[in-house]
Amino acid sequence: MIGKVSCKNCASLDKKRKEVKPDIGGRYYYGCLVQGTIHRPIESDQELERQSCNEWEASDGQKRENGSMAEEFEQELQVLHSRWEQIYKYGGQDFNGPDGFELNLLRERIISVKRQITRCLREQDYPSSYQLETPSMVDNRYMAQRQEILAAALKSLQIYEANTNYQWLTQRITQLSEKERNRSGIHYALGYVKQLENAIEQKDYVLMRGHESPDYYVELLNECRGKVNQLLEERENLKVVPARKKPDKNIGEQPQIPGQIDIFSFLAS
């Protein structure tokens, strides 16, 4: 296996070209067939293990040892190519970005694996999938099956607008205070439907794809109605709470016995 990538096991290392630097304590450089020399001077060959660059390539001996890696590379490339074909024909499941962006990321991964193959294996050990043509770049805005996405979005919108919970919520939203709207999440529930309307109008296929199956949003409308009902019930309960009885002003005073003279009448006599 390739082990640690370093100048020590790089095919470009040229030990025949050794340049000693007396002014830095006798440290030295080795030659490099790509960069000219290794990046930093060293005191011993052991320090080669701590240097590498993006142009690293396994030495011939290391490539022979890496022959068993061909099967691993074969599987990885097959998976990447199959994934690319699947998304290109049928689209992906990413609701945050278009298919073209994901396809180009997969293309970069394919190129990266092929680069690893050339650096790690002898040509006779290359896996068969190495010969597969690298996919071309596509427009980042590319979306597969646009007509199917649009048809599903239109159907979902029709389901939302015909939903009794949706219709009920649109009638009740004006009866709620802003605090009640926030607590119930009614803005979000109705907002998703409005969002779909805008996506269809603006031909935003990424957002439309998120509504291919309406079940999640139908359940959201149902849950929101339950929360609004609960808030309305709480409001009604507050209205019927009996008012507190005002305390009797005479509480604490001793009742006067009939015929008894109070202290003020006694003093006045």
Order of alpha helices (4+ residues) and beta strands (2+ residues): beta-beta-beta-alpha-alpha-alpha-alpha-alpha-alpha-alpha-alpha-alpha-alpha
